Amino acid sequence: MLLTNDFSSGSTSPLKQGTRLIQRDRIELELMHVVDTCDLHDLSEALYQSPKDTGSQIKASASAQMNQRLAHAGFVKNCDSTIETGVPLELILKRFNTQNMDLLRVGLAGQAHEGSNASVGVLASNMICNSPVPVPAVHSRQGKNSNMFLPV
C-alpha cells in the first residue's frame, strides 16, 4: 500500500487508518511525501536562498514530521518512506506503477471546496481519477473513534 500524505501540514488521520489496515490485513506500507517544485521555488525566493538548500531544509523537516506522526499513529515497524521534489501527481503515479502496488491511499484536507464534508483537493481528485486501482480516502478531520473511509 502506498500512502501519500502531506507530512509538513497534514493530519495523522490517514496514518492512523493506514496503521489499522496494516495490523488487520498484514500488508506492507510505503509512505510518500512530494514537495511541489513550484512551492519550492517560491519559498526559496522568499528565503533568499537556493532551491537546493530550501529543498534540503524542507525534506529534513518533513522527515522529522513523518517520524513523529508515525509514532503518534501507533506505527512502530519500519516502513519504506520517500520524500521527493517534483510534480506530485506524476511522481506518485510513477512510484505506484513502478512498484507494482495494489492499493493507493490518500488523505483529504477538504480545502478545495470549503463547507463540504466530502470535499476533495485537486491532487487527491486527480489521484483518484488517474489511479489504476481503487483509492480509499480518509478525511483529515475525522473524529477520534472514526474507522470510516470517505466515499469517493
C-alpha atoms as an extended CHARMM CRD file, in Angstrom:
* protein
*
       152  EXT
         1         1  MET       CA              0.0000000000        0.0000000000        0.0000000000  PROA      1               0.0000000000
         2         2  LEU       CA              1.2760000000        3.4460000000       -0.9000000000  PROA      2               0.0000000000
         3         3  LEU       CA              0.0650000000        6.1710000000        1.4630000000  PROA      3               0.0000000000
         4         4  THR       CA              0.5370000000        9.7360000000        0.3310000000  PROA      4               0.0000000000
         5         5  ASN       CA              0.3380000000       12.4130000000        2.9650000000  PROA      5               0.0000000000
         6         6  ASP       CA              1.4770000000       15.9890000000        3.4760000000  PROA      6               0.0000000000
         7         7  PHE       CA              3.8040000000       15.4830000000        6.4070000000  PROA      7               0.0000000000
         8         8  SER       CA              4.5610000000       19.1860000000        6.6030000000  PROA      8               0.0000000000
         9         9  SER       CA              0.9710000000       20.1440000000        7.3940000000  PROA      9               0.0000000000
        10        10  GLY       CA             -1.1890000000       17.0290000000        7.0900000000  PROA      10              0.0000000000
        11        11  SER       CA             -3.1620000000       15.2880000000        9.7890000000  PROA      11              0.0000000000
        12        12  THR       CA             -2.4880000000       11.9550000000       11.4610000000  PROA      12              0.0000000000
        13        13  SER       CA             -5.8870000000       10.5220000000       10.4170000000  PROA      13              0.0000000000
        14        14  PRO       CA             -4.6180000000        8.9240000000        7.1760000000  PROA      14              0.0000000000
        15        15  LEU       CA             -1.6880000000        7.3920000000        9.0590000000  PROA      15              0.0000000000
        16        16  LYS       CA             -3.9710000000        6.0130000000       11.7620000000  PROA      16              0.0000000000
        17        17  GLN       CA             -6.2460000000        4.4960000000        9.1190000000  PROA      17              0.0000000000
        18        18  GLY       CA             -3.2110000000        3.0580000000        7.3240000000  PROA      18              0.0000000000
        19        19  THR       CA             -1.9210000000        1.5870000000       10.5870000000  PROA      19              0.0000000000
        20        20  ARG       CA             -5.2750000000       -0.1160000000       11.1900000000  PROA      20              0.0000000000
        21        21  LEU       CA             -5.2000000000       -1.6580000000        7.7170000000  PROA      21              0.0000000000
        22        22  ILE       CA             -1.6270000000       -2.8510000000        8.1930000000  PROA      22              0.0000000000
        23        23  GLN       CA             -2.4200000000       -4.5030000000       11.5090000000  PROA      23              0.0000000000
        24        24  ARG       CA             -5.6770000000       -6.0180000000       10.2570000000  PROA      24              0.0000000000
        25        25  ASP       CA             -4.5640000000       -7.2080000000        6.8150000000  PROA      25              0.0000000000
        26        26  ARG       CA             -0.8040000000       -7.6260000000        7.3890000000  PROA      26              0.0000000000
        27        27  ILE       CA              0.1810000000       -5.5480000000        4.3860000000  PROA      27              0.0000000000
        28        28  GLU       CA              3.3250000000       -3.5460000000        3.7420000000  PROA      28              0.0000000000
        29        29  LEU       CA              3.2330000000        0.2380000000        3.8900000000  PROA      29              0.0000000000
        30        30  GLU       CA              5.2040000000        2.7150000000        1.8310000000  PROA      30              0.0000000000
        31        31  LEU       CA              4.9370000000        6.4120000000        2.6220000000  PROA      31              0.0000000000
        32        32  MET       CA              5.4890000000        9.2190000000        0.1620000000  PROA      32              0.0000000000
        33        33  HSD       CA              5.6650000000       12.9770000000        0.5500000000  PROA      33              0.0000000000
        34        34  VAL       CA              6.2370000000       15.1320000000       -2.5320000000  PROA      34              0.0000000000
        35        35  VAL       CA              7.4350000000       18.7210000000       -2.3050000000  PROA      35              0.0000000000
        36        36  ASP       CA              5.9240000000       20.5470000000       -5.2820000000  PROA      36              0.0000000000
        37        37  THR       CA              8.6330000000       22.1670000000       -7.4100000000  PROA      37              0.0000000000
        38        38  CYS       CA              6.5580000000       25.3700000000       -7.7710000000  PROA      38              0.0000000000
        39        39  ASP       CA              6.2220000000       25.7070000000       -3.9920000000  PROA      39              0.0000000000
        40        40  LEU       CA              9.9220000000       25.0440000000       -3.5640000000  PROA      40              0.0000000000
        41        41  HSD       CA             10.9410000000       27.8270000000       -5.9570000000  PROA      41              0.0000000000
        42        42  ASP       CA              8.5130000000       30.3170000000       -4.3830000000  PROA      42              0.0000000000
        43        43  LEU       CA              9.7880000000       29.5280000000       -0.9100000000  PROA      43              0.0000000000
        44        44  SER       CA             13.4550000000       29.6910000000       -1.9000000000  PROA      44              0.0000000000
        45        45  GLU       CA             12.9020000000       33.1560000000       -3.3890000000  PROA      45              0.0000000000
        46        46  ALA       CA             11.1900000000       34.3170000000       -0.2030000000  PROA      46              0.0000000000
        47        47  LEU       CA             14.0800000000       32.9820000000        1.9020000000  PROA      47              0.0000000000
        48        48  TYR       CA             16.7690000000       34.3810000000       -0.4280000000  PROA      48              0.0000000000
        49        49  GLN       CA             18.4840000000       31.0250000000       -0.8000000000  PROA      49              0.0000000000
        50        50  SER       CA             18.9720000000       28.3960000000       -3.4750000000  PROA      50              0.0000000000
        51        51  PRO       CA             16.2040000000       25.8990000000       -4.2790000000  PROA      51              0.0000000000
        52        52  LYS       CA             18.6730000000       23.1210000000       -3.4000000000  PROA      52              0.0000000000
        53        53  ASP       CA             19.1960000000       24.4830000000        0.1440000000  PROA      53              0.0000000000
        54        54  THR       CA             15.4760000000       25.0940000000        0.5940000000  PROA      54              0.0000000000
        55        55  GLY       CA             14.7110000000       21.5760000000       -0.6630000000  PROA      55              0.0000000000
        56        56  SER       CA             17.1530000000       20.0710000000        1.8360000000  PROA      56              0.0000000000
        57        57  GLN       CA             15.5420000000       22.0050000000        4.6990000000  PROA      57              0.0000000000
        58        58  ILE       CA             12.0270000000       21.0280000000        3.6400000000  PROA      58              0.0000000000
        59        59  LYS       CA             12.9860000000       17.3530000000        3.2920000000  PROA      59              0.0000000000
        60        60  ALA       CA             14.6240000000       17.3310000000        6.7390000000  PROA      60              0.0000000000
        61        61  SER       CA             11.5680000000       18.9710000000        8.3020000000  PROA      61              0.0000000000
        62        62  ALA       CA              9.1460000000       16.6280000000        6.5110000000  PROA      62              0.0000000000
        63        63  SER       CA             11.2050000000       13.6090000000        7.5770000000  PROA      63              0.0000000000
        64        64  ALA       CA             11.0760000000       14.6720000000       11.2340000000  PROA      64              0.0000000000
        65        65  GLN       CA              7.3200000000       15.3150000000       10.9730000000  PROA      65              0.0000000000
        66        66  MET       CA              6.8000000000       11.9530000000        9.3000000000  PROA      66              0.0000000000
        67        67  ASN       CA              8.5910000000       10.0490000000       12.0670000000  PROA      67              0.0000000000
        68        68  GLN       CA              6.6980000000       11.9680000000       14.7450000000  PROA      68              0.0000000000
        69        69  ARG       CA              3.3250000000       11.3590000000       13.1010000000  PROA      69              0.0000000000
        70        70  LEU       CA              4.0830000000        7.6730000000       12.5400000000  PROA      70              0.0000000000
        71        71  ALA       CA              4.8220000000        7.2690000000       16.2460000000  PROA      71              0.0000000000
        72        72  HSD       CA              1.6470000000        9.1950000000       17.1360000000  PROA      72              0.0000000000
        73        73  ALA       CA             -0.3950000000        6.9640000000       14.8110000000  PROA      73              0.0000000000
        74        74  GLY       CA              0.9190000000        3.8650000000       16.5930000000  PROA      74              0.0000000000
        75        75  PHE       CA              3.0640000000        2.5770000000       13.7490000000  PROA      75              0.0000000000
        76        76  VAL       CA              6.1970000000        1.0000000000       15.1750000000  PROA      76              0.0000000000
        77        77  LYS       CA              7.5400000000       -1.1890000000       12.3610000000  PROA      77              0.0000000000
        78        78  ASN       CA              9.9650000000        0.1400000000        9.8180000000  PROA      78              0.0000000000
        79        79  CYS       CA              8.4860000000        1.1620000000        6.5190000000  PROA      79              0.0000000000
        80        80  ASP       CA              9.8150000000        2.4660000000        3.2460000000  PROA      80              0.0000000000
        81        81  SER       CA              9.4250000000        6.2330000000        3.1400000000  PROA      81              0.0000000000
        82        82  THR       CA             10.2800000000        8.6650000000        0.3860000000  PROA      82              0.0000000000
        83        83  ILE       CA             10.4060000000       12.4410000000        0.2430000000  PROA      83              0.0000000000
        84        84  GLU       CA             10.8250000000       13.7330000000       -3.2990000000  PROA      84              0.0000000000
        85        85  THR       CA             10.7510000000       17.0550000000       -5.1240000000  PROA      85              0.0000000000
        86        86  GLY       CA              8.7980000000       17.4590000000       -8.3490000000  PROA      86              0.0000000000
        87        87  VAL       CA              5.2660000000       17.3620000000       -9.7180000000  PROA      87              0.0000000000
        88        88  PRO       CA              3.2390000000       15.4670000000       -7.0700000000  PROA      88              0.0000000000
        89        89  LEU       CA              0.7600000000       13.5920000000       -9.2830000000  PROA      89              0.0000000000
        90        90  GLU       CA              3.4270000000       12.4530000000      -11.7460000000  PROA      90              0.0000000000
        91        91  LEU       CA              5.8070000000       11.2250000000       -9.0360000000  PROA      91              0.0000000000
        92        92  ILE       CA              3.0880000000        9.4700000000       -7.0300000000  PROA      92              0.0000000000
        93        93  LEU       CA              1.6650000000        7.5950000000      -10.0260000000  PROA      93              0.0000000000
        94        94  LYS       CA              5.1730000000        6.7500000000      -11.2850000000  PROA      94              0.0000000000
        95        95  ARG       CA              6.1180000000        5.2980000000       -7.8790000000  PROA      95              0.0000000000
        96        96  PHE       CA              2.8420000000        3.4080000000       -7.6850000000  PROA      96              0.0000000000
        97        97  ASN       CA              3.2350000000        1.8900000000      -11.1540000000  PROA      97              0.0000000000
        98        98  THR       CA              6.9370000000        1.0020000000      -10.8710000000  PROA      98              0.0000000000
        99        99  GLN       CA              6.4970000000       -0.7160000000       -7.5050000000  PROA      99              0.0000000000
       100       100  ASN       CA              3.5030000000       -2.8490000000       -8.6370000000  PROA      100             0.0000000000
       101       101  MET       CA              1.3870000000       -1.8000000000       -5.6710000000  PROA      101             0.0000000000
       102       102  ASP       CA             -2.2040000000       -2.8600000000       -5.2800000000  PROA      102             0.0000000000
       103       103  LEU       CA             -3.5600000000       -0.1190000000       -3.0300000000  PROA      103             0.0000000000
       104       104  LEU       CA             -3.1620000000        3.6510000000       -3.0860000000  PROA      104             0.0000000000
       105       105  ARG       CA             -4.4570000000        5.6690000000       -0.1250000000  PROA      105             0.0000000000
       106       106  VAL       CA             -4.8440000000        9.3900000000        0.0700000000  PROA      106             0.0000000000
       107       107  GLY       CA             -5.5420000000       11.8020000000        2.9040000000  PROA      107             0.0000000000
       108       108  LEU       CA             -8.0490000000       14.5580000000        2.1960000000  PROA      108             0.0000000000
       109       109  ALA       CA             -7.7720000000       18.0090000000        3.7310000000  PROA      109             0.0000000000
       110       110  GLY       CA            -11.0030000000       19.3150000000        2.2060000000  PROA      110             0.0000000000
       111       111  GLN       CA             -9.6460000000       22.7480000000        1.4120000000  PROA      111             0.0000000000
       112       112  ALA       CA            -10.6150000000       22.8510000000       -2.2530000000  PROA      112             0.0000000000
       113       113  HSD       CA            -14.3350000000       23.1820000000       -1.5680000000  PROA      113             0.0000000000
       114       114  GLU       CA            -14.8060000000       24.7330000000        1.8600000000  PROA      114             0.0000000000
       115       115  GLY       CA            -18.0280000000       23.8080000000        3.6290000000  PROA      115             0.0000000000
       116       116  SER       CA            -18.4940000000       20.3710000000        2.0930000000  PROA      116             0.0000000000
       117       117  ASN       CA            -17.9390000000       17.2420000000        4.1780000000  PROA      117             0.0000000000
       118       118  ALA       CA            -16.9230000000       15.2210000000        1.1420000000  PROA      118             0.0000000000
       119       119  SER       CA            -14.6800000000       17.8220000000       -0.4350000000  PROA      119             0.0000000000
       120       120  VAL       CA            -11.5920000000       16.5880000000       -2.2020000000  PROA      120             0.0000000000
       121       121  GLY       CA             -8.4790000000       18.5800000000       -3.0540000000  PROA      121             0.0000000000
       122       122  VAL       CA             -7.1850000000       18.9370000000       -6.5790000000  PROA      122             0.0000000000
       123       123  LEU       CA             -4.2740000000       16.4960000000       -6.1380000000  PROA      123             0.0000000000
       124       124  ALA       CA             -6.4880000000       13.9240000000       -4.3970000000  PROA      124             0.0000000000
       125       125  SER       CA             -9.1260000000       14.2550000000       -7.1430000000  PROA      125             0.0000000000
       126       126  ASN       CA             -6.5130000000       13.6640000000       -9.8280000000  PROA      126             0.0000000000
       127       127  MET       CA             -5.0500000000       10.6850000000       -7.9630000000  PROA      127             0.0000000000
       128       128  ILE       CA             -8.4990000000        9.1280000000       -7.6100000000  PROA      128             0.0000000000
       129       129  CYS       CA             -9.2970000000        9.6990000000      -11.3020000000  PROA      129             0.0000000000
       130       130  ASN       CA             -5.9320000000        8.5030000000      -12.6450000000  PROA      130             0.0000000000
       131       131  SER       CA             -5.1720000000        5.5840000000      -10.3590000000  PROA      131             0.0000000000
       132       132  PRO       CA             -5.2720000000        2.1080000000      -11.9130000000  PROA      132             0.0000000000
       133       133  VAL       CA             -6.7720000000        0.7180000000       -8.6670000000  PROA      133             0.0000000000
       134       134  PRO       CA             -9.4420000000        1.9050000000       -6.2090000000  PROA      134             0.0000000000
       135       135  VAL       CA             -8.2690000000        4.6900000000       -3.8780000000  PROA      135             0.0000000000
       136       136  PRO       CA             -9.6350000000        4.5870000000       -0.3160000000  PROA      136             0.0000000000
       137       137  ALA       CA             -9.5540000000        8.1000000000        1.1090000000  PROA      137             0.0000000000
       138       138  VAL       CA             -9.7360000000        9.3510000000        4.6660000000  PROA      138             0.0000000000
       139       139  HSD       CA            -10.6090000000       12.8860000000        5.7190000000  PROA      139             0.0000000000
       140       140  SER       CA             -8.1460000000       14.6780000000        7.9660000000  PROA      140             0.0000000000
       141       141  ARG       CA            -10.9410000000       15.9290000000       10.2410000000  PROA      141             0.0000000000
       142       142  GLN       CA            -12.2900000000       12.5510000000       11.3490000000  PROA      142             0.0000000000
       143       143  GLY       CA            -13.3730000000       12.0100000000       14.9250000000  PROA      143             0.0000000000
       144       144  LYS       CA            -11.1790000000       10.1380000000       17.3920000000  PROA      144             0.0000000000
       145       145  ASN       CA            -13.1140000000        6.8700000000       17.1840000000  PROA      145             0.0000000000
       146       146  SER       CA            -13.9030000000        7.0190000000       13.4870000000  PROA      146             0.0000000000
       147       147  ASN       CA            -12.9310000000        3.9970000000       11.4470000000  PROA      147             0.0000000000
       148       148  MET       CA            -14.7430000000        5.0170000000        8.2850000000  PROA      148             0.0000000000
       149       149  PHE       CA            -13.3660000000        5.9020000000        4.8790000000  PROA      149             0.0000000000
       150       150  LEU       CA            -14.9130000000        8.7460000000        2.9450000000  PROA      150             0.0000000000
       151       151  PRO       CA            -16.9300000000        7.5240000000       -0.0230000000  PROA      151             0.0000000000
       152       152  VAL       CA            -15.2580000000        8.7710000000       -3.2030000000  PROA      152             0.0000000000
